[in-house]
């Protein structure tokens, strides 16, 4: 066993190495211009032998390329009369009642949208043919547009994709080509077309990045986390770039799931606060998946974990708006120059600087294991901002932290309260380099009485990558009334999908797969669907009525309609990460004291490795480890668990 988990974030790149017996962790400042540089530096620092190394990678390359509009020049090919498909979309408007709305920036160039024949009807019959001469004319037009990629989305190609395949075969080897019948074989031409375009737009970017990484690690096997929490080998991942948009945050849910299982907690609210952003999600016994995710303002209909991201992290910049009010984020100081306390030339006050001023990050701490704090620079940055607001430095620092807390608390409410879940029935799992500094405040704001801070909390997303199985989901739209579906007909569709997914994953070198069969159902006349396991026609109908009543508060006496059939292959190759070995020792004693300015008192500072199993600490206290710091607020206790996690409980009244 020789495996490395790598999670690349906007500020830090986290590495977790497991050699079969022990775990090594490291944080390296990210290099956004070339993410592989930070990875290679981290490998060198840990002294890892790259021969026969297995690397599982969570990357933000695809996400950043889409957010920054730095994808490949892509031609979009569709049927006659539909060249404006991507620009029109669903005609949703951000400013519905504004007669002079601001023009929205779009990534789509109308000059790169081409029309062709090869149209299929909903019944699978040919509406417009696609003769060879029309394909040649199309290829000639594409050649004149200086494109690197082509996205092909023909109407009802999920029913019959022969015309898409004919165009792709003619373009093969010259461009990065995506066809909608393979990217997302579902109805709704806009969502299918957009997913196909994004896949081609990002494909050359991911090919280039993963090729460079592979050249630096020639004897290593590299796999990449997908948005749905399953991993793919690089060859397959390059062809499925649209499925990598939540690659980074997905690892954290696996880490949270295993940490919660280690203490017998399965209902979790997860909270991952890094340097640039915060990701929140909910685990109610299992991960939630959505086909309605949005990235860069675009609806991305491929399956992804239900994660809500906001621009609030340790490096989020505090600033004064036009009305003279204090604001925090979404702009971040990033890795370079970073917050002022990094001592790398940053001068703007950030959330991390505010914690330094308040004493929650004592001067004895070293961020990311080796980055010494520049407390004077942090105080100068916050003081400069405080003068502009007419506040003293301490009050300004408290305001920065409170605003960041409220932003994150609202994100947690979106994932819980807004969906009918009472947060007090969940355990708040905090991780990421900055998460521990806010966990008690956030739990209090949501009336949560228990929180969990896992082992290796500062690099938990990288830990989770090691525990994620390989696999992929494929789907097919087949819209019909459920009571008219024959059992063998649905089984036949699952069989087709099984052949397709086996072909997709044939090069993954995985010996065995476990298949999961699911369907999307709705009441006839509805547009939204519910995802349910396939248990047979009658059982599926009963389960749908029950789920609809549970989700929306009512069920209808109406026909149920089958919309999509889904098959997910899970590899059985996931690593069962061992719990950290915690020696039975005498209760640890604080090694230092820190002046907690907001409480006007000295508080004990503990190192996490020295806290004995079963030892209980009472707040206020500060607990430091190599990649993160925990602020245990007054009214809270923390107990070291056998699994290595710290279980926090609130002792005072909410």
C-alpha positions, 0 to 999 in steps of 0.5 A: 500500500503506497497511496497519496491523497492530494486536494488542491485548494485556492490557498493551500494544497493538502497532501496525505500519504499512507504507506500501509502503516502510518499517515503523513500529512502536509500543507503546501501553498498552492500555485494556481498558475501550475497546480502540479508545482505545489504537488511536486513540492509537497511530495518532495517535502514528505520524502515520498518515493514516486515509483508505483505510487497511487495518487488520488487527486481532488482538483479545482483546475476545471472549476477555475477554468470555467469561473475565469473563462479560460477554457478552449475555443469550442464549436457548438454543433446542433440541428437547424434552427437551434444555434441560439440554444445555449444563449437563450437557455431557459430565459431565466433572468436575474432582474425580472422586473428591470426594463434595462437589465445589465448585459450578462457576460456569456462564455458562448460565442455565437460565431462558433454555433453551427447548424446541421441536419441529422434530426431525430424525433421523440419517437426515434424516427428521422426528421432530417437526414444527414448525408455525407456531403453535409458532414463534409460541409460542416467539417469545412466550416469548423476548420475555418474557426480555429477551434480546439474542441467541438461539442455536438448536441442533436435533438433527441440523440438520447433516443438515437445517437447515430448522427452524433457518432457520424459527425464525431468519427469524421472529426476524431483525432483533430479536435477534442470532441464531446457528444451529448448522448454520452455526456448526458443522455437525458431529455432537456436539450438546453441542459444536455447541450450545456453539459456537452459544451462545458465538457468540450470547453474544459476537456483540453484544459484538463488534458493538458494539466493531467498530462503535465502531472503524469509526466512528472509522476511517470511511474504513478497511477493517478485517479481524479475525484468526480463531482459525485464522490467517485474517482476515475483514472486520468484517461477517463477523467480527461474525457469527462471534464464536466464531471470534475467541477466539484472534484475538490470539495467531494473528498471532504464528504468522504472524510466526514462520513468516516469520521462520523461513523467512527463515533456512531453519528450518521446525521451530519452537517459538514462545514469545510472552511479553507483559505478561499471558500467554505463548502457546506453539505448535509449527510442524512445517513448517505450523501445527497446527489443533485442534478441541479448544481450551478457553477459560474451561474450555469446549470450543470445537470450531471450528477454531483454531491449536493454541496453549497459553496460561498466565498468566505474563507480564512483569506477572505478580505475585509473591506468597506463598502460605499455606504461605509459598512464593513463587508467580508469577501468574496475576494480572497488574498489567496496563497500569494501574498495571502493574509497579512499575518503570512508575512509575504507582503499582504496588507489587506485585513482578512478573517485570519488576521482578525483571529490573530488580533483576537488571540485565537491564533496565538503567536506560537502557532505555525500555519500549515505546519511551517508558516510563522505568524506575523502578528504585527502585520495582522494588527497593522492591517486590521488597525488600518481598516478600523480607522476607516470605520471609526472603530478600535482594532479589537471591535473591528476584528470581532466584526470581521469574524461575526460577519464571516460567521453569519455568512457561513451560518446562512449557508448551513441554513440553506442546506438544512432549515430550507430543506425541512431539517432541524439543525439541532438533530445533526452533528456539525462536522468541522474541517479545513484549515480555518474551520476549527476557529468558527465551529463553536460559534456556528454550532451556537448560531444553529442551536446545535449541541454537538460538533465533531472535529476529525483527526487530521482536520486541516487536511480532511478532504485529502484524507477522504480522497483515500477512502473514496471508491472508483466508479461512474454514473450513467443515465438514460431518459425513457419517459413513460407512465410507470404503470405501463412499464414492463419489469423486463423492459426496465431491466433491459435498459439497466442491462444496456447501461451496464454494458456502457458503463463497463466499456467506460470503466474498462481501462480502470484496472478495477477487478470488481464493481458493485452496481446501484440501480435508481430511477427518477419519477414524477407525477404526470405533468410535473417537471421536477423529479425524485430519485429513488432505488429501483425495487420493481414497478409497484414498490417504486410507485409506493416509495415515490408517494411516500418520498413525495409526502416526506419531502413536500408534505403531500401526495397526489392521486395521480399517475406516476411517470418514469423519466430517467433510468440511472446506473452507478458502478462503485468499485470495491477498491476504496481504502479502509483508512485506519483510525489514528493510533492514540497511545494511552497516556496521562492527560495532556497539559497545556504547553502555553497560554494565549491572551484571548483579547475578546475575553480579556483573559489568558487561556490554555493552549494544548497541542492535539497530539498530546491530548490523551484518549478520553481526556476532556477539555473545557473551554475557553481553550485553544488546541493547535495541530500541524494544519489547523487550530481549534478555538474551544469557546466558553460553555463547550467541552471537547473529549478525545475519542478512540477514533481520533476525533474530538467530540465537542458538546455544549454544556450551557443553555442555547 
